[in-house]
Amino acid sequence: MIGIDLLEIDRLERALERRPRLAERVFTEAEREYAAARARPARHLAARFAAKEAVVKALGLSGGFGLREIEVVAGEPPRVRLSGRAADAAAGKSVEISLTHSRNLAAAVAIAETS
C-alpha cells in the first residue's frame, strides 16, 4: 500500500502558534528537538506531519491511535519507528518513507509492504 500527504507549511505554523501544546501531542521529543535545531522548525515538522499522515494511509489506519505512535527518525534516508496500534497495524510489513519540502509545502510518501 502507498500513502501520500501534502501540507502547507504556513498552515502548520499558524496552528502551532494558536495551540502551543499541539507540537507535544503530535510530535515526539526527538522530532521536536530535530526541528528546533533548524532555521525554520515548522518546515521540518510539516514534513514529519505529512509523513505520519502518509503512513496512516499506507497502513489503512483509522481512529484509536495517536500520531506520536508514528515517529520519523532523522537520517539518510529518514526512517519510521512505530509503536502501539500503528506497530500492530504494520506487523509483518516494512514501512519506508520519503520526505520533501519547499519554501511553502511539505510532502511525504510512505510505502508499506509485506516483509
Phi and psi restraints in degrees (range 20) as a CNS / XPLOR table:
assign (resid 1 and name C) (resid 2 and name N)
       (resid 2 and name CA) (resid 2 and name C) 1.0 -122.1 20.0 2
assign (resid 2 and name N) (resid 2 and name CA)
       (resid 2 and name C) (resid 3 and name N) 1.0 140.0 20.0 2
assign (resid 2 and name C) (resid 3 and name N)
       (resid 3 and name CA) (resid 3 and name C) 1.0 -128.8 20.0 2
assign (resid 3 and name N) (resid 3 and name CA)
       (resid 3 and name C) (resid 4 and name N) 1.0 146.8 20.0 2
assign (resid 3 and name C) (resid 4 and name N)
       (resid 4 and name CA) (resid 4 and name C) 1.0 -140.7 20.0 2
assign (resid 4 and name N) (resid 4 and name CA)
       (resid 4 and name C) (resid 5 and name N) 1.0 149.3 20.0 2
assign (resid 4 and name C) (resid 5 and name N)
       (resid 5 and name CA) (resid 5 and name C) 1.0 -150.1 20.0 2
assign (resid 5 and name N) (resid 5 and name CA)
       (resid 5 and name C) (resid 6 and name N) 1.0 148.1 20.0 2
assign (resid 5 and name C) (resid 6 and name N)
       (resid 6 and name CA) (resid 6 and name C) 1.0 -132.9 20.0 2
assign (resid 6 and name N) (resid 6 and name CA)
       (resid 6 and name C) (resid 7 and name N) 1.0 136.8 20.0 2
assign (resid 6 and name C) (resid 7 and name N)
       (resid 7 and name CA) (resid 7 and name C) 1.0 -140.1 20.0 2
assign (resid 7 and name N) (resid 7 and name CA)
       (resid 7 and name C) (resid 8 and name N) 1.0 136.0 20.0 2
assign (resid 7 and name C) (resid 8 and name N)
       (resid 8 and name CA) (resid 8 and name C) 1.0 -75.1 20.0 2
assign (resid 8 and name N) (resid 8 and name CA)
       (resid 8 and name C) (resid 9 and name N) 1.0 124.2 20.0 2
assign (resid 8 and name C) (resid 9 and name N)
       (resid 9 and name CA) (resid 9 and name C) 1.0 -62.5 20.0 2
assign (resid 9 and name N) (resid 9 and name CA)
       (resid 9 and name C) (resid 10 and name N) 1.0 -41.4 20.0 2
assign (resid 9 and name C) (resid 10 and name N)
       (resid 10 and name CA) (resid 10 and name C) 1.0 -58.3 20.0 2
assign (resid 10 and name N) (resid 10 and name CA)
       (resid 10 and name C) (resid 11 and name N) 1.0 -35.9 20.0 2
assign (resid 10 and name C) (resid 11 and name N)
       (resid 11 and name CA) (resid 11 and name C) 1.0 -62.4 20.0 2
assign (resid 11 and name N) (resid 11 and name CA)
       (resid 11 and name C) (resid 12 and name N) 1.0 -43.0 20.0 2
assign (resid 11 and name C) (resid 12 and name N)
       (resid 12 and name CA) (resid 12 and name C) 1.0 -68.1 20.0 2
assign (resid 12 and name N) (resid 12 and name CA)
       (resid 12 and name C) (resid 13 and name N) 1.0 -41.0 20.0 2
assign (resid 12 and name C) (resid 13 and name N)
       (resid 13 and name CA) (resid 13 and name C) 1.0 -57.0 20.0 2
assign (resid 13 and name N) (resid 13 and name CA)
       (resid 13 and name C) (resid 14 and name N) 1.0 -45.7 20.0 2
assign (resid 13 and name C) (resid 14 and name N)
       (resid 14 and name CA) (resid 14 and name C) 1.0 -64.0 20.0 2
assign (resid 14 and name N) (resid 14 and name CA)
       (resid 14 and name C) (resid 15 and name N) 1.0 -42.1 20.0 2
assign (resid 14 and name C) (resid 15 and name N)
       (resid 15 and name CA) (resid 15 and name C) 1.0 -62.5 20.0 2
assign (resid 15 and name N) (resid 15 and name CA)
       (resid 15 and name C) (resid 16 and name N) 1.0 -40.1 20.0 2
assign (resid 15 and name C) (resid 16 and name N)
       (resid 16 and name CA) (resid 16 and name C) 1.0 -68.8 20.0 2
assign (resid 16 and name N) (resid 16 and name CA)
       (resid 16 and name C) (resid 17 and name N) 1.0 -33.0 20.0 2
assign (resid 16 and name C) (resid 17 and name N)
       (resid 17 and name CA) (resid 17 and name C) 1.0 -68.1 20.0 2
assign (resid 17 and name N) (resid 17 and name CA)
       (resid 17 and name C) (resid 18 and name N) 1.0 -41.4 20.0 2
assign (resid 17 and name C) (resid 18 and name N)
       (resid 18 and name CA) (resid 18 and name C) 1.0 -72.4 20.0 2
assign (resid 18 and name N) (resid 18 and name CA)
       (resid 18 and name C) (resid 19 and name N) 1.0 -35.6 20.0 2
assign (resid 18 and name C) (resid 19 and name N)
       (resid 19 and name CA) (resid 19 and name C) 1.0 -128.3 20.0 2
assign (resid 19 and name N) (resid 19 and name CA)
       (resid 19 and name C) (resid 20 and name N) 1.0 85.1 20.0 2
assign (resid 19 and name C) (resid 20 and name N)
       (resid 20 and name CA) (resid 20 and name C) 1.0 -56.6 20.0 2
assign (resid 20 and name N) (resid 20 and name CA)
       (resid 20 and name C) (resid 21 and name N) 1.0 -28.8 20.0 2
assign (resid 20 and name C) (resid 21 and name N)
       (resid 21 and name CA) (resid 21 and name C) 1.0 -83.3 20.0 2
assign (resid 21 and name N) (resid 21 and name CA)
       (resid 21 and name C) (resid 22 and name N) 1.0 -5.3 20.0 2
assign (resid 21 and name C) (resid 22 and name N)
       (resid 22 and name CA) (resid 22 and name C) 1.0 -57.0 20.0 2
assign (resid 22 and name N) (resid 22 and name CA)
       (resid 22 and name C) (resid 23 and name N) 1.0 -43.0 20.0 2
assign (resid 22 and name C) (resid 23 and name N)
       (resid 23 and name CA) (resid 23 and name C) 1.0 -59.2 20.0 2
assign (resid 23 and name N) (resid 23 and name CA)
       (resid 23 and name C) (resid 24 and name N) 1.0 -38.4 20.0 2
assign (resid 23 and name C) (resid 24 and name N)
       (resid 24 and name CA) (resid 24 and name C) 1.0 -69.0 20.0 2
assign (resid 24 and name N) (resid 24 and name CA)
       (resid 24 and name C) (resid 25 and name N) 1.0 -31.0 20.0 2
assign (resid 24 and name C) (resid 25 and name N)
       (resid 25 and name CA) (resid 25 and name C) 1.0 -78.4 20.0 2
assign (resid 25 and name N) (resid 25 and name CA)
       (resid 25 and name C) (resid 26 and name N) 1.0 -28.9 20.0 2
assign (resid 25 and name C) (resid 26 and name N)
       (resid 26 and name CA) (resid 26 and name C) 1.0 -100.7 20.0 2
assign (resid 26 and name N) (resid 26 and name CA)
       (resid 26 and name C) (resid 27 and name N) 1.0 -36.3 20.0 2
assign (resid 26 and name C) (resid 27 and name N)
       (resid 27 and name CA) (resid 27 and name C) 1.0 -113.2 20.0 2
assign (resid 27 and name N) (resid 27 and name CA)
       (resid 27 and name C) (resid 28 and name N) 1.0 144.9 20.0 2
assign (resid 27 and name C) (resid 28 and name N)
       (resid 28 and name CA) (resid 28 and name C) 1.0 -72.3 20.0 2
assign (resid 28 and name N) (resid 28 and name CA)
       (resid 28 and name C) (resid 29 and name N) 1.0 166.3 20.0 2
assign (resid 28 and name C) (resid 29 and name N)
       (resid 29 and name CA) (resid 29 and name C) 1.0 -59.1 20.0 2
assign (resid 29 and name N) (resid 29 and name CA)
       (resid 29 and name C) (resid 30 and name N) 1.0 -42.2 20.0 2
assign (resid 29 and name C) (resid 30 and name N)
       (resid 30 and name CA) (resid 30 and name C) 1.0 -63.2 20.0 2
assign (resid 30 and name N) (resid 30 and name CA)
       (resid 30 and name C) (resid 31 and name N) 1.0 -39.2 20.0 2
assign (resid 30 and name C) (resid 31 and name N)
       (resid 31 and name CA) (resid 31 and name C) 1.0 -65.3 20.0 2
assign (resid 31 and name N) (resid 31 and name CA)
       (resid 31 and name C) (resid 32 and name N) 1.0 -42.6 20.0 2
assign (resid 31 and name C) (resid 32 and name N)
       (resid 32 and name CA) (resid 32 and name C) 1.0 -65.7 20.0 2
assign (resid 32 and name N) (resid 32 and name CA)
       (resid 32 and name C) (resid 33 and name N) 1.0 -40.7 20.0 2
assign (resid 32 and name C) (resid 33 and name N)
       (resid 33 and name CA) (resid 33 and name C) 1.0 -64.7 20.0 2
assign (resid 33 and name N) (resid 33 and name CA)
       (resid 33 and name C) (resid 34 and name N) 1.0 -43.2 20.0 2
assign (resid 33 and name C) (resid 34 and name N)
       (resid 34 and name CA) (resid 34 and name C) 1.0 -57.3 20.0 2
assign (resid 34 and name N) (resid 34 and name CA)
       (resid 34 and name C) (resid 35 and name N) 1.0 -49.9 20.0 2
assign (resid 34 and name C) (resid 35 and name N)
       (resid 35 and name CA) (resid 35 and name C) 1.0 -65.3 20.0 2
assign (resid 35 and name N) (resid 35 and name CA)
       (resid 35 and name C) (resid 36 and name N) 1.0 -40.1 20.0 2
assign (resid 35 and name C) (resid 36 and name N)
       (resid 36 and name CA) (resid 36 and name C) 1.0 -62.0 20.0 2
assign (resid 36 and name N) (resid 36 and name CA)
       (resid 36 and name C) (resid 37 and name N) 1.0 -25.0 20.0 2
assign (resid 36 and name C) (resid 37 and name N)
       (resid 37 and name CA) (resid 37 and name C) 1.0 -83.2 20.0 2
assign (resid 37 and name N) (resid 37 and name CA)
       (resid 37 and name C) (resid 38 and name N) 1.0 1.2 20.0 2
assign (resid 37 and name C) (resid 38 and name N)
       (resid 38 and name CA) (resid 38 and name C) 1.0 -105.4 20.0 2
assign (resid 38 and name N) (resid 38 and name CA)
       (resid 38 and name C) (resid 39 and name N) 1.0 160.1 20.0 2
assign (resid 38 and name C) (resid 39 and name N)
       (resid 39 and name CA) (resid 39 and name C) 1.0 -61.8 20.0 2
assign (resid 39 and name N) (resid 39 and name CA)
       (resid 39 and name C) (resid 40 and name N) 1.0 -39.9 20.0 2
assign (resid 39 and name C) (resid 40 and name N)
       (resid 40 and name CA) (resid 40 and name C) 1.0 -126.1 20.0 2
assign (resid 40 and name N) (resid 40 and name CA)
       (resid 40 and name C) (resid 41 and name N) 1.0 86.1 20.0 2
assign (resid 40 and name C) (resid 41 and name N)
       (resid 41 and name CA) (resid 41 and name C) 1.0 -53.4 20.0 2
assign (resid 41 and name N) (resid 41 and name CA)
       (resid 41 and name C) (resid 42 and name N) 1.0 -38.5 20.0 2
assign (resid 41 and name C) (resid 42 and name N)
       (resid 42 and name CA) (resid 42 and name C) 1.0 -63.0 20.0 2
assign (resid 42 and name N) (resid 42 and name CA)
       (resid 42 and name C) (resid 43 and name N) 1.0 -29.2 20.0 2
assign (resid 42 and name C) (resid 43 and name N)
       (resid 43 and name CA) (resid 43 and name C) 1.0 -61.6 20.0 2
assign (resid 43 and name N) (resid 43 and name CA)
       (resid 43 and name C) (resid 44 and name N) 1.0 -42.8 20.0 2
assign (resid 43 and name C) (resid 44 and name N)
       (resid 44 and name CA) (resid 44 and name C) 1.0 -77.1 20.0 2
assign (resid 44 and name N) (resid 44 and name CA)
       (resid 44 and name C) (resid 45 and name N) 1.0 -34.7 20.0 2
assign (resid 44 and name C) (resid 45 and name N)
       (resid 45 and name CA) (resid 45 and name C) 1.0 -67.5 20.0 2
assign (resid 45 and name N) (resid 45 and name CA)
       (resid 45 and name C) (resid 46 and name N) 1.0 -37.8 20.0 2
assign (resid 45 and name C) (resid 46 and name N)
       (resid 46 and name CA) (resid 46 and name C) 1.0 -63.2 20.0 2
assign (resid 46 and name N) (resid 46 and name CA)
       (resid 46 and name C) (resid 47 and name N) 1.0 -40.9 20.0 2
assign (resid 46 and name C) (resid 47 and name N)
       (resid 47 and name CA) (resid 47 and name C) 1.0 -63.8 20.0 2
assign (resid 47 and name N) (resid 47 and name CA)
       (resid 47 and name C) (resid 48 and name N) 1.0 -38.3 20.0 2
assign (resid 47 and name C) (resid 48 and name N)
       (resid 48 and name CA) (resid 48 and name C) 1.0 -70.2 20.0 2
assign (resid 48 and name N) (resid 48 and name CA)
       (resid 48 and name C) (resid 49 and name N) 1.0 -38.3 20.0 2
assign (resid 48 and name C) (resid 49 and name N)
       (resid 49 and name CA) (resid 49 and name C) 1.0 -62.5 20.0 2
assign (resid 49 and name N) (resid 49 and name CA)
       (resid 49 and name C) (resid 50 and name N) 1.0 -44.6 20.0 2
assign (resid 49 and name C) (resid 50 and name N)
       (resid 50 and name CA) (resid 50 and name C) 1.0 -60.3 20.0 2
assign (resid 50 and name N) (resid 50 and name CA)
       (resid 50 and name C) (resid 51 and name N) 1.0 -39.0 20.0 2
assign (resid 50 and name C) (resid 51 and name N)
       (resid 51 and name CA) (resid 51 and name C) 1.0 -64.7 20.0 2
assign (resid 51 and name N) (resid 51 and name CA)
       (resid 51 and name C) (resid 52 and name N) 1.0 -41.5 20.0 2
assign (resid 51 and name C) (resid 52 and name N)
       (resid 52 and name CA) (resid 52 and name C) 1.0 -61.1 20.0 2
assign (resid 52 and name N) (resid 52 and name CA)
       (resid 52 and name C) (resid 53 and name N) 1.0 -44.7 20.0 2
assign (resid 52 and name C) (resid 53 and name N)
       (resid 53 and name CA) (resid 53 and name C) 1.0 -65.5 20.0 2
assign (resid 53 and name N) (resid 53 and name CA)
       (resid 53 and name C) (resid 54 and name N) 1.0 -38.6 20.0 2
assign (resid 53 and name C) (resid 54 and name N)
       (resid 54 and name CA) (resid 54 and name C) 1.0 -64.7 20.0 2
assign (resid 54 and name N) (resid 54 and name CA)
       (resid 54 and name C) (resid 55 and name N) 1.0 -39.3 20.0 2
assign (resid 54 and name C) (resid 55 and name N)
       (resid 55 and name CA) (resid 55 and name C) 1.0 -64.8 20.0 2
assign (resid 55 and name N) (resid 55 and name CA)
       (resid 55 and name C) (resid 56 and name N) 1.0 -42.7 20.0 2
assign (resid 55 and name C) (resid 56 and name N)
       (resid 56 and name CA) (resid 56 and name C) 1.0 -55.1 20.0 2
assign (resid 56 and name N) (resid 56 and name CA)
       (resid 56 and name C) (resid 57 and name N) 1.0 -46.3 20.0 2
assign (resid 56 and name C) (resid 57 and name N)
       (resid 57 and name CA) (resid 57 and name C) 1.0 -67.0 20.0 2
assign (resid 57 and name N) (resid 57 and name CA)
       (resid 57 and name C) (resid 58 and name N) 1.0 -43.3 20.0 2
assign (resid 57 and name C) (resid 58 and name N)
       (resid 58 and name CA) (resid 58 and name C) 1.0 -64.5 20.0 2
assign (resid 58 and name N) (resid 58 and name CA)
       (resid 58 and name C) (resid 59 and name N) 1.0 -33.1 20.0 2
assign (resid 58 and name C) (resid 59 and name N)
       (resid 59 and name CA) (resid 59 and name C) 1.0 -89.8 20.0 2
assign (resid 59 and name N) (resid 59 and name CA)
       (resid 59 and name C) (resid 60 and name N) 1.0 -8.7 20.0 2
assign (resid 59 and name C) (resid 60 and name N)
       (resid 60 and name CA) (resid 60 and name C) 1.0 69.8 20.0 2
assign (resid 60 and name N) (resid 60 and name CA)
       (resid 60 and name C) (resid 61 and name N) 1.0 31.3 20.0 2
assign (resid 60 and name C) (resid 61 and name N)
       (resid 61 and name CA) (resid 61 and name C) 1.0 -76.9 20.0 2
assign (resid 61 and name N) (resid 61 and name CA)
       (resid 61 and name C) (resid 62 and name N) 1.0 150.2 20.0 2
assign (resid 61 and name C) (resid 62 and name N)
       (resid 62 and name CA) (resid 62 and name C) 1.0 -127.4 20.0 2
assign (resid 62 and name N) (resid 62 and name CA)
       (resid 62 and name C) (resid 63 and name N) 1.0 -165.9 20.0 2
assign (resid 62 and name C) (resid 63 and name N)
       (resid 63 and name CA) (resid 63 and name C) 1.0 -48.8 20.0 2
assign (resid 63 and name N) (resid 63 and name CA)
       (resid 63 and name C) (resid 64 and name N) 1.0 174.3 20.0 2
assign (resid 63 and name C) (resid 64 and name N)
       (resid 64 and name CA) (resid 64 and name C) 1.0 95.1 20.0 2
assign (resid 64 and name N) (resid 64 and name CA)
       (resid 64 and name C) (resid 65 and name N) 1.0 15.1 20.0 2
assign (resid 64 and name C) (resid 65 and name N)
       (resid 65 and name CA) (resid 65 and name C) 1.0 -144.8 20.0 2
assign (resid 65 and name N) (resid 65 and name CA)
       (resid 65 and name C) (resid 66 and name N) 1.0 164.6 20.0 2
assign (resid 65 and name C) (resid 66 and name N)
       (resid 66 and name CA) (resid 66 and name C) 1.0 -108.6 20.0 2
assign (resid 66 and name N) (resid 66 and name CA)
       (resid 66 and name C) (resid 67 and name N) 1.0 147.4 20.0 2
assign (resid 66 and name C) (resid 67 and name N)
       (resid 67 and name CA) (resid 67 and name C) 1.0 -63.9 20.0 2
assign (resid 67 and name N) (resid 67 and name CA)
       (resid 67 and name C) (resid 68 and name N) 1.0 -18.9 20.0 2
assign (resid 67 and name C) (resid 68 and name N)
       (resid 68 and name CA) (resid 68 and name C) 1.0 -70.7 20.0 2
assign (resid 68 and name N) (resid 68 and name CA)
       (resid 68 and name C) (resid 69 and name N) 1.0 -12.5 20.0 2
assign (resid 68 and name C) (resid 69 and name N)
       (resid 69 and name CA) (resid 69 and name C) 1.0 -73.3 20.0 2
assign (resid 69 and name N) (resid 69 and name CA)
       (resid 69 and name C) (resid 70 and name N) 1.0 -11.2 20.0 2
assign (resid 69 and name C) (resid 70 and name N)
       (resid 70 and name CA) (resid 70 and name C) 1.0 -115.3 20.0 2
assign (resid 70 and name N) (resid 70 and name CA)
       (resid 70 and name C) (resid 71 and name N) 1.0 110.1 20.0 2
assign (resid 70 and name C) (resid 71 and name N)
       (resid 71 and name CA) (resid 71 and name C) 1.0 -114.2 20.0 2
assign (resid 71 and name N) (resid 71 and name CA)
       (resid 71 and name C) (resid 72 and name N) 1.0 131.3 20.0 2
assign (resid 71 and name C) (resid 72 and name N)
       (resid 72 and name CA) (resid 72 and name C) 1.0 -91.3 20.0 2
assign (resid 72 and name N) (resid 72 and name CA)
       (resid 72 and name C) (resid 73 and name N) 1.0 118.5 20.0 2
assign (resid 72 and name C) (resid 73 and name N)
       (resid 73 and name CA) (resid 73 and name C) 1.0 -95.9 20.0 2
assign (resid 73 and name N) (resid 73 and name CA)
       (resid 73 and name C) (resid 74 and name N) 1.0 122.0 20.0 2
assign (resid 73 and name C) (resid 74 and name N)
       (resid 74 and name CA) (resid 74 and name C) 1.0 -63.7 20.0 2
assign (resid 74 and name N) (resid 74 and name CA)
       (resid 74 and name C) (resid 75 and name N) 1.0 146.4 20.0 2
assign (resid 74 and name C) (resid 75 and name N)
       (resid 75 and name CA) (resid 75 and name C) 1.0 158.4 20.0 2
assign (resid 75 and name N) (resid 75 and name CA)
       (resid 75 and name C) (resid 76 and name N) 1.0 179.1 20.0 2
assign (resid 75 and name C) (resid 76 and name N)
       (resid 76 and name CA) (resid 76 and name C) 1.0 -119.5 20.0 2
assign (resid 76 and name N) (resid 76 and name CA)
       (resid 76 and name C) (resid 77 and name N) 1.0 100.8 20.0 2
assign (resid 76 and name C) (resid 77 and name N)
       (resid 77 and name CA) (resid 77 and name C) 1.0 -82.6 20.0 2
assign (resid 77 and name N) (resid 77 and name CA)
       (resid 77 and name C) (resid 78 and name N) 1.0 162.9 20.0 2
assign (resid 77 and name C) (resid 78 and name N)
       (resid 78 and name CA) (resid 78 and name C) 1.0 -65.4 20.0 2
assign (resid 78 and name N) (resid 78 and name CA)
       (resid 78 and name C) (resid 79 and name N) 1.0 155.3 20.0 2
assign (resid 78 and name C) (resid 79 and name N)
       (resid 79 and name CA) (resid 79 and name C) 1.0 -133.8 20.0 2
assign (resid 79 and name N) (resid 79 and name CA)
       (resid 79 and name C) (resid 80 and name N) 1.0 171.0 20.0 2
assign (resid 79 and name C) (resid 80 and name N)
       (resid 80 and name CA) (resid 80 and name C) 1.0 -115.1 20.0 2
assign (resid 80 and name N) (resid 80 and name CA)
       (resid 80 and name C) (resid 81 and name N) 1.0 139.5 20.0 2
assign (resid 80 and name C) (resid 81 and name N)
       (resid 81 and name CA) (resid 81 and name C) 1.0 -117.6 20.0 2
assign (resid 81 and name N) (resid 81 and name CA)
       (resid 81 and name C) (resid 82 and name N) 1.0 125.5 20.0 2
assign (resid 81 and name C) (resid 82 and name N)
       (resid 82 and name CA) (resid 82 and name C) 1.0 -110.9 20.0 2
assign (resid 82 and name N) (resid 82 and name CA)
       (resid 82 and name C) (resid 83 and name N) 1.0 148.0 20.0 2
assign (resid 82 and name C) (resid 83 and name N)
       (resid 83 and name CA) (resid 83 and name C) 1.0 -142.2 20.0 2
assign (resid 83 and name N) (resid 83 and name CA)
       (resid 83 and name C) (resid 84 and name N) 1.0 170.7 20.0 2
assign (resid 83 and name C) (resid 84 and name N)
       (resid 84 and name CA) (resid 84 and name C) 1.0 58.0 20.0 2
assign (resid 84 and name N) (resid 84 and name CA)
       (resid 84 and name C) (resid 85 and name N) 1.0 -139.2 20.0 2
assign (resid 84 and name C) (resid 85 and name N)
       (resid 85 and name CA) (resid 85 and name C) 1.0 -63.3 20.0 2
assign (resid 85 and name N) (resid 85 and name CA)
       (resid 85 and name C) (resid 86 and name N) 1.0 -34.5 20.0 2
assign (resid 85 and name C) (resid 86 and name N)
       (resid 86 and name CA) (resid 86 and name C) 1.0 -62.6 20.0 2
assign (resid 86 and name N) (resid 86 and name CA)
       (resid 86 and name C) (resid 87 and name N) 1.0 -41.8 20.0 2
assign (resid 86 and name C) (resid 87 and name N)
       (resid 87 and name CA) (resid 87 and name C) 1.0 -65.4 20.0 2
assign (resid 87 and name N) (resid 87 and name CA)
       (resid 87 and name C) (resid 88 and name N) 1.0 -39.9 20.0 2
assign (resid 87 and name C) (resid 88 and name N)
       (resid 88 and name CA) (resid 88 and name C) 1.0 -60.7 20.0 2
assign (resid 88 and name N) (resid 88 and name CA)
       (resid 88 and name C) (resid 89 and name N) 1.0 -43.1 20.0 2
assign (resid 88 and name C) (resid 89 and name N)
       (resid 89 and name CA) (resid 89 and name C) 1.0 -66.6 20.0 2
assign (resid 89 and name N) (resid 89 and name CA)
       (resid 89 and name C) (resid 90 and name N) 1.0 -26.7 20.0 2
assign (resid 89 and name C) (resid 90 and name N)
       (resid 90 and name CA) (resid 90 and name C) 1.0 -93.4 20.0 2
assign (resid 90 and name N) (resid 90 and name CA)
       (resid 90 and name C) (resid 91 and name N) 1.0 2.0 20.0 2
assign (resid 90 and name C) (resid 91 and name N)
       (resid 91 and name CA) (resid 91 and name C) 1.0 -53.1 20.0 2
assign (resid 91 and name N) (resid 91 and name CA)
       (resid 91 and name C) (resid 92 and name N) 1.0 127.5 20.0 2
assign (resid 91 and name C) (resid 92 and name N)
       (resid 92 and name CA) (resid 92 and name C) 1.0 80.7 20.0 2
assign (resid 92 and name N) (resid 92 and name CA)
       (resid 92 and name C) (resid 93 and name N) 1.0 6.8 20.0 2
assign (resid 92 and name C) (resid 93 and name N)
       (resid 93 and name CA) (resid 93 and name C) 1.0 -123.1 20.0 2
assign (resid 93 and name N) (resid 93 and name CA)
       (resid 93 and name C) (resid 94 and name N) 1.0 151.0 20.0 2
assign (resid 93 and name C) (resid 94 and name N)
       (resid 94 and name CA) (resid 94 and name C) 1.0 -101.5 20.0 2
assign (resid 94 and name N) (resid 94 and name CA)
       (resid 94 and name C) (resid 95 and name N) 1.0 142.3 20.0 2
assign (resid 94 and name C) (resid 95 and name N)
       (resid 95 and name CA) (resid 95 and name C) 1.0 -123.0 20.0 2
assign (resid 95 and name N) (resid 95 and name CA)
       (resid 95 and name C) (resid 96 and name N) 1.0 121.0 20.0 2
assign (resid 95 and name C) (resid 96 and name N)
       (resid 96 and name CA) (resid 96 and name C) 1.0 -115.3 20.0 2
assign (resid 96 and name N) (resid 96 and name CA)
       (resid 96 and name C) (resid 97 and name N) 1.0 146.9 20.0 2
assign (resid 96 and name C) (resid 97 and name N)
       (resid 97 and name CA) (resid 97 and name C) 1.0 -131.0 20.0 2
assign (resid 97 and name N) (resid 97 and name CA)
       (resid 97 and name C) (resid 98 and name N) 1.0 157.2 20.0 2
assign (resid 97 and name C) (resid 98 and name N)
       (resid 98 and name CA) (resid 98 and name C) 1.0 -137.7 20.0 2
assign (resid 98 and name N) (resid 98 and name CA)
       (resid 98 and name C) (resid 99 and name N) 1.0 133.9 20.0 2
assign (resid 98 and name C) (resid 99 and name N)
       (resid 99 and name CA) (resid 99 and name C) 1.0 -118.3 20.0 2
assign (resid 99 and name N) (resid 99 and name CA)
       (resid 99 and name C) (resid 100 and name N) 1.0 151.7 20.0 2
assign (resid 99 and name C) (resid 100 and name N)
       (resid 100 and name CA) (resid 100 and name C) 1.0 -154.1 20.0 2
assign (resid 100 and name N) (resid 100 and name CA)
       (resid 100 and name C) (resid 101 and name N) 1.0 157.3 20.0 2
assign (resid 100 and name C) (resid 101 and name N)
       (resid 101 and name CA) (resid 101 and name C) 1.0 -153.5 20.0 2
assign (resid 101 and name N) (resid 101 and name CA)
       (resid 101 and name C) (resid 102 and name N) 1.0 153.3 20.0 2
assign (resid 101 and name C) (resid 102 and name N)
       (resid 102 and name CA) (resid 102 and name C) 1.0 -117.9 20.0 2
assign (resid 102 and name N) (resid 102 and name CA)
       (resid 102 and name C) (resid 103 and name N) 1.0 -164.6 20.0 2
assign (resid 102 and name C) (resid 103 and name N)
       (resid 103 and name CA) (resid 103 and name C) 1.0 -63.1 20.0 2
assign (resid 103 and name N) (resid 103 and name CA)
       (resid 103 and name C) (resid 104 and name N) 1.0 -35.2 20.0 2
assign (resid 103 and name C) (resid 104 and name N)
       (resid 104 and name CA) (resid 104 and name C) 1.0 -113.9 20.0 2
assign (resid 104 and name N) (resid 104 and name CA)
       (resid 104 and name C) (resid 105 and name N) 1.0 -21.1 20.0 2
assign (resid 104 and name C) (resid 105 and name N)
       (resid 105 and name CA) (resid 105 and name C) 1.0 -128.1 20.0 2
assign (resid 105 and name N) (resid 105 and name CA)
       (resid 105 and name C) (resid 106 and name N) 1.0 149.4 20.0 2
assign (resid 105 and name C) (resid 106 and name N)
       (resid 106 and name CA) (resid 106 and name C) 1.0 -126.4 20.0 2
assign (resid 106 and name N) (resid 106 and name CA)
       (resid 106 and name C) (resid 107 and name N) 1.0 142.0 20.0 2
assign (resid 106 and name C) (resid 107 and name N)
       (resid 107 and name CA) (resid 107 and name C) 1.0 -142.4 20.0 2
assign (resid 107 and name N) (resid 107 and name CA)
       (resid 107 and name C) (resid 108 and name N) 1.0 158.5 20.0 2
assign (resid 107 and name C) (resid 108 and name N)
       (resid 108 and name CA) (resid 108 and name C) 1.0 -152.2 20.0 2
assign (resid 108 and name N) (resid 108 and name CA)
       (resid 108 and name C) (resid 109 and name N) 1.0 152.4 20.0 2
assign (resid 108 and name C) (resid 109 and name N)
       (resid 109 and name CA) (resid 109 and name C) 1.0 -127.0 20.0 2
assign (resid 109 and name N) (resid 109 and name CA)
       (resid 109 and name C) (resid 110 and name N) 1.0 141.0 20.0 2
assign (resid 109 and name C) (resid 110 and name N)
       (resid 110 and name CA) (resid 110 and name C) 1.0 -128.8 20.0 2
assign (resid 110 and name N) (resid 110 and name CA)
       (resid 110 and name C) (resid 111 and name N) 1.0 141.0 20.0 2
assign (resid 110 and name C) (resid 111 and name N)
       (resid 111 and name CA) (resid 111 and name C) 1.0 -125.2 20.0 2
assign (resid 111 and name N) (resid 111 and name CA)
       (resid 111 and name C) (resid 112 and name N) 1.0 126.5 20.0 2
assign (resid 111 and name C) (resid 112 and name N)
       (resid 112 and name CA) (resid 112 and name C) 1.0 -114.2 20.0 2
assign (resid 112 and name N) (resid 112 and name CA)
       (resid 112 and name C) (resid 113 and name N) 1.0 118.2 20.0 2
assign (resid 112 and name C) (resid 113 and name N)
       (resid 113 and name CA) (resid 113 and name C) 1.0 -126.3 20.0 2
assign (resid 113 and name N) (resid 113 and name CA)
       (resid 113 and name C) (resid 114 and name N) 1.0 148.7 20.0 2
assign (resid 113 and name C) (resid 114 and name N)
       (resid 114 and name CA) (resid 114 and name C) 1.0 -65.3 20.0 2
assign (resid 114 and name N) (resid 114 and name CA)
       (resid 114 and name C) (resid 115 and name N) 1.0 129.8 20.0 2
